[in-house]
Amino acid sequence: MQVILDQDRCCSSGQCVLTAPEVFGQSDEDGLVMLRRSDPEPGLYADVRLAAALCPGGAITVGEATGTP
């Protein structure tokens, strides 16, 4: 899994941080989402997908990890 953020779409609701704090953080300066881990471990996949679904700004995109085996 790869997580991609579009901070321009972030509305600082913090739902992602509440849902998956291991993966998402929130800036103290402007409240925008920060990515702690762009490639979370499999045990966090469900939380990351839920965070993306709950994001009111649609700032979180979840995709397949890319790279060489």
PyMOL Python script that loads the backbone (N, CA, C, O; Angstrom):
from pymol import cmd

cmd.read_pdbstr("""\
ATOM      1  N   MET A   1       0.836  -1.176   0.000  1.00  0.00           N
ATOM      2  CA  MET A   1       0.000   0.000   0.000  1.00  0.00           C
ATOM      3  C   MET A   1       0.883   1.243   0.000  1.00  0.00           C
ATOM      4  O   MET A   1       1.924   1.294   0.655  1.00  0.00           O
ATOM      5  N   GLN A   2       0.437   2.231  -0.748  1.00  0.00           N
ATOM      6  CA  GLN A   2       1.106   3.518  -0.759  1.00  0.00           C
ATOM      7  C   GLN A   2       0.057   4.592  -0.480  1.00  0.00           C
ATOM      8  O   GLN A   2      -1.027   4.580  -1.063  1.00  0.00           O
ATOM      9  N   VAL A   3       0.388   5.514   0.410  1.00  0.00           N
ATOM     10  CA  VAL A   3      -0.516   6.592   0.783  1.00  0.00           C
ATOM     11  C   VAL A   3       0.013   7.893   0.197  1.00  0.00           C
ATOM     12  O   VAL A   3       1.195   8.213   0.328  1.00  0.00           O
ATOM     13  N   ILE A   4      -0.876   8.635  -0.449  1.00  0.00           N
ATOM     14  CA  ILE A   4      -0.516   9.910  -1.056  1.00  0.00           C
ATOM     15  C   ILE A   4      -1.445  10.986  -0.501  1.00  0.00           C
ATOM     16  O   ILE A   4      -2.657  10.788  -0.406  1.00  0.00           O
ATOM     17  N   LEU A   5      -0.862  12.127  -0.136  1.00  0.00           N
ATOM     18  CA  LEU A   5      -1.639  13.241   0.401  1.00  0.00           C
ATOM     19  C   LEU A   5      -1.643  14.415  -0.555  1.00  0.00           C
ATOM     20  O   LEU A   5      -0.643  14.702  -1.212  1.00  0.00           O
ATOM     21  N   ASP A   6      -2.766  15.083  -0.623  1.00  0.00           N
ATOM     22  CA  ASP A   6      -2.880  16.342  -1.347  1.00  0.00           C
ATOM     23  C   ASP A   6      -3.225  17.400  -0.305  1.00  0.00           C
ATOM     24  O   ASP A   6      -4.395  17.609   0.016  1.00  0.00           O
ATOM     25  N   GLN A   7      -2.198  18.063   0.219  1.00  0.00           N
ATOM     26  CA  GLN A   7      -2.422  19.031   1.292  1.00  0.00           C
ATOM     27  C   GLN A   7      -3.274  20.217   0.843  1.00  0.00           C
ATOM     28  O   GLN A   7      -3.869  20.897   1.678  1.00  0.00           O
ATOM     29  N   ASP A   8      -3.339  20.470  -0.445  1.00  0.00           N
ATOM     30  CA  ASP A   8      -4.196  21.547  -0.940  1.00  0.00           C
ATOM     31  C   ASP A   8      -5.677  21.232  -0.729  1.00  0.00           C
ATOM     32  O   ASP A   8      -6.507  22.139  -0.687  1.00  0.00           O
ATOM     33  N   ARG A   9      -6.001  19.959  -0.598  1.00  0.00           N
ATOM     34  CA  ARG A   9      -7.397  19.547  -0.385  1.00  0.00           C
ATOM     35  C   ARG A   9      -7.723  19.347   1.097  1.00  0.00           C
ATOM     36  O   ARG A   9      -8.888  19.186   1.461  1.00  0.00           O
ATOM     37  N   CYS A  10      -6.713  19.357   1.936  1.00  0.00           N
ATOM     38  CA  CYS A  10      -6.907  19.116   3.369  1.00  0.00           C
ATOM     39  C   CYS A  10      -7.684  20.273   3.992  1.00  0.00           C
ATOM     40  O   CYS A  10      -7.362  21.439   3.765  1.00  0.00           O
ATOM     41  N   CYS A  11      -8.713  19.939   4.782  1.00  0.00           N
ATOM     42  CA  CYS A  11      -9.501  20.971   5.472  1.00  0.00           C
ATOM     43  C   CYS A  11      -9.286  20.908   6.987  1.00  0.00           C
ATOM     44  O   CYS A  11     -10.029  21.524   7.751  1.00  0.00           O
ATOM     45  N   SER A  12      -8.274  20.167   7.411  1.00  0.00           N
ATOM     46  CA  SER A  12      -7.839  20.115   8.811  1.00  0.00           C
ATOM     47  C   SER A  12      -8.882  19.547   9.773  1.00  0.00           C
ATOM     48  O   SER A  12      -8.945  19.962  10.931  1.00  0.00           O
ATOM     49  N   SER A  13      -9.695  18.610   9.309  1.00  0.00           N
ATOM     50  CA  SER A  13     -10.715  18.037  10.195  1.00  0.00           C
ATOM     51  C   SER A  13     -10.108  17.097  11.235  1.00  0.00           C
ATOM     52  O   SER A  13     -10.662  16.921  12.320  1.00  0.00           O
ATOM     53  N   GLY A  14      -8.963  16.492  10.897  1.00  0.00           N
ATOM     54  CA  GLY A  14      -8.283  15.601  11.835  1.00  0.00           C
ATOM     55  C   GLY A  14      -8.835  14.193  11.902  1.00  0.00           C
ATOM     56  O   GLY A  14      -8.389  13.402  12.734  1.00  0.00           O
ATOM     57  N   GLN A  15      -9.787  13.858  11.056  1.00  0.00           N
ATOM     58  CA  GLN A  15     -10.356  12.506  11.077  1.00  0.00           C
ATOM     59  C   GLN A  15      -9.305  11.441  10.794  1.00  0.00           C
ATOM     60  O   GLN A  15      -9.344  10.357  11.377  1.00  0.00           O
ATOM     61  N   CYS A  16      -8.376  11.743   9.911  1.00  0.00           N
ATOM     62  CA  CYS A  16      -7.331  10.782   9.572  1.00  0.00           C
ATOM     63  C   CYS A  16      -6.425  10.515  10.773  1.00  0.00           C
ATOM     64  O   CYS A  16      -6.022   9.378  11.018  1.00  0.00           O
ATOM     65  N   VAL A  17      -6.114  11.562  11.510  1.00  0.00           N
ATOM     66  CA  VAL A  17      -5.246  11.421  12.683  1.00  0.00           C
ATOM     67  C   VAL A  17      -5.935  10.592  13.762  1.00  0.00           C
ATOM     68  O   VAL A  17      -5.298   9.765  14.414  1.00  0.00           O
ATOM     69  N   LEU A  18      -7.217  10.810  13.948  1.00  0.00           N
ATOM     70  CA  LEU A  18      -7.972  10.035  14.937  1.00  0.00           C
ATOM     71  C   LEU A  18      -8.108   8.578  14.521  1.00  0.00           C
ATOM     72  O   LEU A  18      -8.123   7.690  15.374  1.00  0.00           O
ATOM     73  N   THR A  19      -8.208   8.324  13.228  1.00  0.00           N
ATOM     74  CA  THR A  19      -8.435   6.972  12.716  1.00  0.00           C
ATOM     75  C   THR A  19      -7.151   6.170  12.582  1.00  0.00           C
ATOM     76  O   THR A  19      -7.139   4.976  12.882  1.00  0.00           O
ATOM     77  N   ALA A  20      -6.081   6.794  12.142  1.00  0.00           N
ATOM     78  CA  ALA A  20      -4.811   6.088  11.915  1.00  0.00           C
ATOM     79  C   ALA A  20      -3.635   6.958  12.360  1.00  0.00           C
ATOM     80  O   ALA A  20      -2.877   7.441  11.519  1.00  0.00           O
ATOM     81  N   PRO A  21      -3.472   7.166  13.670  1.00  0.00           N
ATOM     82  CA  PRO A  21      -2.414   8.056  14.160  1.00  0.00           C
ATOM     83  C   PRO A  21      -0.999   7.564  13.880  1.00  0.00           C
ATOM     84  O   PRO A  21      -0.053   8.349  13.931  1.00  0.00           O
ATOM     85  N   GLU A  22      -0.843   6.274  13.585  1.00  0.00           N
ATOM     86  CA  GLU A  22       0.471   5.741  13.248  1.00  0.00           C
ATOM     87  C   GLU A  22       0.929   6.214  11.865  1.00  0.00           C
ATOM     88  O   GLU A  22       2.124   6.239  11.569  1.00  0.00           O
ATOM     89  N   VAL A  23      -0.039   6.586  11.030  1.00  0.00           N
ATOM     90  CA  VAL A  23       0.244   6.953   9.645  1.00  0.00           C
ATOM     91  C   VAL A  23       0.114   8.459   9.411  1.00  0.00           C
ATOM     92  O   VAL A  23       0.860   9.029   8.615  1.00  0.00           O
ATOM     93  N   PHE A  24      -0.833   9.104  10.100  1.00  0.00           N
ATOM     94  CA  PHE A  24      -1.111  10.513   9.871  1.00  0.00           C
ATOM     95  C   PHE A  24      -0.843  11.346  11.118  1.00  0.00           C
ATOM     96  O   PHE A  24      -1.063  10.903  12.245  1.00  0.00           O
ATOM     97  N   GLY A  25      -0.369  12.546  10.889  1.00  0.00           N
ATOM     98  CA  GLY A  25      -0.189  13.526  11.952  1.00  0.00           C
ATOM     99  C   GLY A  25      -0.827  14.818  11.490  1.00  0.00           C
ATOM    100  O   GLY A  25      -1.316  14.918  10.365  1.00  0.00           O
ATOM    101  N   GLN A  26      -0.818  15.810  12.372  1.00  0.00           N
ATOM    102  CA  GLN A  26      -1.414  17.100  12.042  1.00  0.00           C
ATOM    103  C   GLN A  26      -0.452  18.204  12.458  1.00  0.00           C
ATOM    104  O   GLN A  26       0.041  18.207  13.586  1.00  0.00           O
ATOM    105  N   SER A  27      -0.187  19.125  11.567  1.00  0.00           N
ATOM    106  CA  SER A  27       0.739  20.223  11.813  1.00  0.00           C
ATOM    107  C   SER A  27       0.222  21.128  12.925  1.00  0.00           C
ATOM    108  O   SER A  27      -0.953  21.493  12.942  1.00  0.00           O
ATOM    109  N   ASP A  28       1.098  21.482  13.843  1.00  0.00           N
ATOM    110  CA  ASP A  28       0.738  22.418  14.902  1.00  0.00           C
ATOM    111  C   ASP A  28       0.558  23.834  14.350  1.00  0.00           C
ATOM    112  O   ASP A  28      -0.178  24.639  14.920  1.00  0.00           O
ATOM    113  N   GLU A  29       1.224  24.125  13.257  1.00  0.00           N
ATOM    114  CA  GLU A  29       1.182  25.476  12.695  1.00  0.00           C
ATOM    115  C   GLU A  29      -0.118  25.794  11.977  1.00  0.00           C
ATOM    116  O   GLU A  29      -0.731  26.833  12.223  1.00  0.00           O
ATOM    117  N   ASP A  30      -0.540  24.895  11.085  1.00  0.00           N
ATOM    118  CA  ASP A  30      -1.727  25.190  10.273  1.00  0.00           C
ATOM    119  C   ASP A  30      -2.800  24.108  10.334  1.00  0.00           C
ATOM    120  O   ASP A  30      -3.850  24.255   9.710  1.00  0.00           O
ATOM    121  N   GLY A  31      -2.561  23.037  11.062  1.00  0.00           N
ATOM    122  CA  GLY A  31      -3.555  21.977  11.212  1.00  0.00           C
ATOM    123  C   GLY A  31      -3.654  21.032  10.037  1.00  0.00           C
ATOM    124  O   GLY A  31      -4.496  20.134  10.041  1.00  0.00           O
ATOM    125  N   LEU A  32      -2.810  21.212   9.025  1.00  0.00           N
ATOM    126  CA  LEU A  32      -2.864  20.341   7.852  1.00  0.00           C
ATOM    127  C   LEU A  32      -2.292  18.966   8.166  1.00  0.00           C
ATOM    128  O   LEU A  32      -1.430  18.811   9.031  1.00  0.00           O
ATOM    129  N   VAL A  33      -2.787  17.989   7.448  1.00  0.00           N
ATOM    130  CA  VAL A  33      -2.339  16.610   7.627  1.00  0.00           C
ATOM    131  C   VAL A  33      -0.879  16.477   7.230  1.00  0.00           C
ATOM    132  O   VAL A  33      -0.403  17.125   6.298  1.00  0.00           O
ATOM    133  N   MET A  34      -0.183  15.618   7.962  1.00  0.00           N
ATOM    134  CA  MET A  34       1.200  15.265   7.648  1.00  0.00           C
ATOM    135  C   MET A  34       1.265  13.748   7.573  1.00  0.00           C
ATOM    136  O   MET A  34       0.586  13.048   8.324  1.00  0.00           O
ATOM    137  N   LEU A  35       2.065  13.263   6.685  1.00  0.00           N
ATOM    138  CA  LEU A  35       2.213  11.829   6.509  1.00  0.00           C
ATOM    139  C   LEU A  35       3.386  11.333   7.332  1.00  0.00           C
ATOM    140  O   LEU A  35       4.525  11.746   7.114  1.00  0.00           O
ATOM    141  N   ARG A  36       3.109  10.454   8.271  1.00  0.00           N
ATOM    142  CA  ARG A  36       4.171   9.850   9.084  1.00  0.00           C
ATOM    143  C   ARG A  36       4.801   8.668   8.357  1.00  0.00           C
ATOM    144  O   ARG A  36       6.004   8.430   8.467  1.00  0.00           O
ATOM    145  N   ARG A  37       3.983   7.933   7.618  1.00  0.00           N
ATOM    146  CA  ARG A  37       4.460   6.751   6.885  1.00  0.00           C
ATOM    147  C   ARG A  37       3.706   6.659   5.572  1.00  0.00           C
ATOM    148  O   ARG A  37       2.478   6.577   5.569  1.00  0.00           O
ATOM    149  N   SER A  38       4.415   6.670   4.467  1.00  0.00           N
ATOM    150  CA  SER A  38       3.758   6.552   3.161  1.00  0.00           C
ATOM    151  C   SER A  38       3.532   5.098   2.768  1.00  0.00           C
ATOM    152  O   SER A  38       2.773   4.811   1.842  1.00  0.00           O
ATOM    153  N   ASP A  39       4.195   4.176   3.475  1.00  0.00           N
ATOM    154  CA  ASP A  39       4.056   2.755   3.168  1.00  0.00           C
ATOM    155  C   ASP A  39       3.777   1.971   4.465  1.00  0.00           C
ATOM    156  O   ASP A  39       4.651   1.267   4.969  1.00  0.00           O
ATOM    157  N   PRO A  40       2.562   2.100   4.990  1.00  0.00           N
ATOM    158  CA  PRO A  40       2.234   1.459   6.267  1.00  0.00           C
ATOM    159  C   PRO A  40       2.278  -0.060   6.179  1.00  0.00           C
ATOM    160  O   PRO A  40       2.141  -0.649   5.107  1.00  0.00           O
ATOM    161  N   GLU A  41       2.471  -0.665   7.327  1.00  0.00           N
ATOM    162  CA  GLU A  41       2.482  -2.131   7.392  1.00  0.00           C
ATOM    163  C   GLU A  41       1.064  -2.664   7.210  1.00  0.00           C
ATOM    164  O   GLU A  41       0.095  -1.953   7.477  1.00  0.00           O
ATOM    165  N   PRO A  42       0.936  -3.907   6.760  1.00  0.00           N
ATOM    166  CA  PRO A  42      -0.378  -4.488   6.453  1.00  0.00           C
ATOM    167  C   PRO A  42      -1.392  -4.408   7.594  1.00  0.00           C
ATOM    168  O   PRO A  42      -2.591  -4.305   7.333  1.00  0.00           O
ATOM    169  N   GLY A  43      -0.953  -4.450   8.824  1.00  0.00           N
ATOM    170  CA  GLY A  43      -1.882  -4.372   9.946  1.00  0.00           C
ATOM    171  C   GLY A  43      -2.597  -3.032  10.054  1.00  0.00           C
ATOM    172  O   GLY A  43      -3.579  -2.910  10.786  1.00  0.00           O
ATOM    173  N   LEU A  44      -2.114  -2.032   9.333  1.00  0.00           N
ATOM    174  CA  LEU A  44      -2.722  -0.697   9.366  1.00  0.00           C
ATOM    175  C   LEU A  44      -3.571  -0.394   8.135  1.00  0.00           C
ATOM    176  O   LEU A  44      -4.187   0.670   8.066  1.00  0.00           O
ATOM    177  N   TYR A  45      -3.616  -1.287   7.182  1.00  0.00           N
ATOM    178  CA  TYR A  45      -4.321  -1.035   5.923  1.00  0.00           C
ATOM    179  C   TYR A  45      -5.789  -0.664   6.133  1.00  0.00           C
ATOM    180  O   TYR A  45      -6.270   0.290   5.521  1.00  0.00           O
ATOM    181  N   ALA A  46      -6.493  -1.382   6.967  1.00  0.00           N
ATOM    182  CA  ALA A  46      -7.926  -1.105   7.172  1.00  0.00           C
ATOM    183  C   ALA A  46      -8.123   0.293   7.751  1.00  0.00           C
ATOM    184  O   ALA A  46      -9.029   1.015   7.336  1.00  0.00           O
ATOM    185  N   ASP A  47      -7.280   0.677   8.706  1.00  0.00           N
ATOM    186  CA  ASP A  47      -7.396   2.009   9.298  1.00  0.00           C
ATOM    187  C   ASP A  47      -7.092   3.103   8.284  1.00  0.00           C
ATOM    188  O   ASP A  47      -7.749   4.143   8.272  1.00  0.00           O
ATOM    189  N   VAL A  48      -6.102   2.870   7.440  1.00  0.00           N
ATOM    190  CA  VAL A  48      -5.741   3.862   6.422  1.00  0.00           C
ATOM    191  C   VAL A  48      -6.866   4.012   5.408  1.00  0.00           C
ATOM    192  O   VAL A  48      -7.198   5.130   5.013  1.00  0.00           O
ATOM    193  N   ARG A  49      -7.448   2.912   4.987  1.00  0.00           N
ATOM    194  CA  ARG A  49      -8.565   2.983   4.034  1.00  0.00           C
ATOM    195  C   ARG A  49      -9.753   3.715   4.648  1.00  0.00           C
ATOM    196  O   ARG A  49     -10.418   4.501   3.973  1.00  0.00           O
ATOM    197  N   LEU A  50     -10.021   3.460   5.922  1.00  0.00           N
ATOM    198  CA  LEU A  50     -11.114   4.147   6.606  1.00  0.00           C
ATOM    199  C   LEU A  50     -10.810   5.643   6.718  1.00  0.00           C
ATOM    200  O   LEU A  50     -11.697   6.470   6.507  1.00  0.00           O
ATOM    201  N   ALA A  51      -9.582   5.990   7.044  1.00  0.00           N
ATOM    202  CA  ALA A  51      -9.196   7.403   7.128  1.00  0.00           C
ATOM    203  C   ALA A  51      -9.411   8.106   5.791  1.00  0.00           C
ATOM    204  O   ALA A  51      -9.897   9.236   5.752  1.00  0.00           O
ATOM    205  N   ALA A  52      -9.052   7.446   4.707  1.00  0.00           N
ATOM    206  CA  ALA A  52      -9.250   8.024   3.372  1.00  0.00           C
ATOM    207  C   ALA A  52     -10.739   8.210   3.086  1.00  0.00           C
ATOM    208  O   ALA A  52     -11.143   9.222   2.514  1.00  0.00           O
ATOM    209  N   ALA A  53     -11.545   7.242   3.481  1.00  0.00           N
ATOM    210  CA  ALA A  53     -12.988   7.327   3.248  1.00  0.00           C
ATOM    211  C   ALA A  53     -13.636   8.428   4.091  1.00  0.00           C
ATOM    212  O   ALA A  53     -14.601   9.055   3.655  1.00  0.00           O
ATOM    213  N   LEU A  54     -13.113   8.663   5.285  1.00  0.00           N
ATOM    214  CA  LEU A  54     -13.684   9.663   6.184  1.00  0.00           C
ATOM    215  C   LEU A  54     -13.218  11.084   5.887  1.00  0.00           C
ATOM    216  O   LEU A  54     -13.814  12.043   6.378  1.00  0.00           O
ATOM    217  N   CYS A  55     -12.173  11.229   5.099  1.00  0.00           N
ATOM    218  CA  CYS A  55     -11.599  12.553   4.833  1.00  0.00           C
ATOM    219  C   CYS A  55     -12.598  13.419   4.062  1.00  0.00           C
ATOM    220  O   CYS A  55     -12.915  13.116   2.912  1.00  0.00           O
ATOM    221  N   PRO A  56     -13.100  14.498   4.685  1.00  0.00           N
ATOM    222  CA  PRO A  56     -14.097  15.320   3.996  1.00  0.00           C
ATOM    223  C   PRO A  56     -13.546  16.083   2.793  1.00  0.00           C
ATOM    224  O   PRO A  56     -14.307  16.462   1.903  1.00  0.00           O
ATOM    225  N   GLY A  57     -12.248  16.308   2.756  1.00  0.00           N
ATOM    226  CA  GLY A  57     -11.643  17.025   1.635  1.00  0.00           C
ATOM    227  C   GLY A  57     -11.142  16.124   0.523  1.00  0.00           C
ATOM    228  O   GLY A  57     -10.734  16.603  -0.535  1.00  0.00           O
ATOM    229  N   GLY A  58     -11.171  14.826   0.759  1.00  0.00           N
ATOM    230  CA  GLY A  58     -10.656  13.897  -0.243  1.00  0.00           C
ATOM    231  C   GLY A  58      -9.159  14.040  -0.460  1.00  0.00           C
ATOM    232  O   GLY A  58      -8.662  13.845  -1.569  1.00  0.00           O
ATOM    233  N   ALA A  59      -8.446  14.380   0.600  1.00  0.00           N
ATOM    234  CA  ALA A  59      -7.007  14.655   0.496  1.00  0.00           C
ATOM    235  C   ALA A  59      -6.135  13.403   0.517  1.00  0.00           C
ATOM    236  O   ALA A  59      -4.935  13.481   0.252  1.00  0.00           O
ATOM    237  N   ILE A  60      -6.726  12.251   0.829  1.00  0.00           N
ATOM    238  CA  ILE A  60      -5.938  11.023   0.984  1.00  0.00           C
ATOM    239  C   ILE A  60      -6.266  10.058  -0.154  1.00  0.00           C
ATOM    240  O   ILE A  60      -7.429   9.747  -0.412  1.00  0.00           O
ATOM    241  N   THR A  61      -5.221   9.597  -0.822  1.00  0.00           N
ATOM    242  CA  THR A  61      -5.360   8.594  -1.870  1.00  0.00           C
ATOM    243  C   THR A  61      -4.576   7.359  -1.438  1.00  0.00           C
ATOM    244  O   THR A  61      -3.432   7.458  -0.994  1.00  0.00           O
ATOM    245  N   VAL A  62      -5.204   6.204  -1.573  1.00  0.00           N
ATOM    246  CA  VAL A  62      -4.564   4.935  -1.222  1.00  0.00           C
ATOM    247  C   VAL A  62      -4.424   4.131  -2.488  1.00  0.00           C
ATOM    248  O   VAL A  62      -5.383   3.959  -3.240  1.00  0.00           O
ATOM    249  N   GLY A  63      -3.211   3.633  -2.721  1.00  0.00           N
ATOM    250  CA  GLY A  63      -2.963   2.828  -3.907  1.00  0.00           C
ATOM    251  C   GLY A  63      -2.065   1.662  -3.595  1.00  0.00           C
ATOM    252  O   GLY A  63      -1.698   1.427  -2.444  1.00  0.00           O
ATOM    253  N   GLU A  64      -1.721   0.945  -4.618  1.00  0.00           N
ATOM    254  CA  GLU A  64      -0.805  -0.176  -4.484  1.00  0.00           C
ATOM    255  C   GLU A  64       0.620   0.341  -4.429  1.00  0.00           C
ATOM    256  O   GLU A  64       0.970   1.301  -5.116  1.00  0.00           O
ATOM    257  N   ALA A  65       1.424  -0.289  -3.623  1.00  0.00           N
ATOM    258  CA  ALA A  65       2.831   0.092  -3.529  1.00  0.00           C
ATOM    259  C   ALA A  65       3.514  -0.203  -4.858  1.00  0.00           C
ATOM    260  O   ALA A  65       3.219  -1.195  -5.524  1.00  0.00           O
ATOM    261  N   THR A  66       4.422   0.672  -5.220  1.00  0.00           N
ATOM    262  CA  THR A  66       5.194   0.459  -6.444  1.00  0.00           C
ATOM    263  C   THR A  66       6.642   0.188  -6.058  1.00  0.00           C
ATOM    264  O   THR A  66       7.088   0.534  -4.964  1.00  0.00           O
ATOM    265  N   GLY A  67       7.338  -0.417  -6.949  1.00  0.00           N
ATOM    266  CA  GLY A  67       8.750  -0.716  -6.679  1.00  0.00           C
ATOM    267  C   GLY A  67       9.105  -2.071  -7.236  1.00  0.00           C
ATOM    268  O   GLY A  67       8.264  -2.779  -7.789  1.00  0.00           O
ATOM    269  N   THR A  68      10.336  -2.411  -7.084  1.00  0.00           N
ATOM    270  CA  THR A  68      10.798  -3.692  -7.588  1.00  0.00           C
ATOM    271  C   THR A  68      10.752  -4.712  -6.471  1.00  0.00           C
ATOM    272  O   THR A  68      10.955  -4.371  -5.305  1.00  0.00           O
ATOM    273  N   PRO A  69      10.485  -5.970  -6.821  1.00  0.00           N
ATOM    274  CA  PRO A  69      10.424  -7.014  -5.787  1.00  0.00           C
ATOM    275  C   PRO A  69      11.782  -7.320  -5.178  1.00  0.00           C
ATOM    276  O   PRO A  69      11.885  -8.174  -4.298  1.00  0.00           O
TER     277      PRO A  69
END
""", "prot")
cmd.dss("prot")
cmd.show_as("cartoon", "prot")
cmd.util.cbc("prot")
cmd.orient("prot")
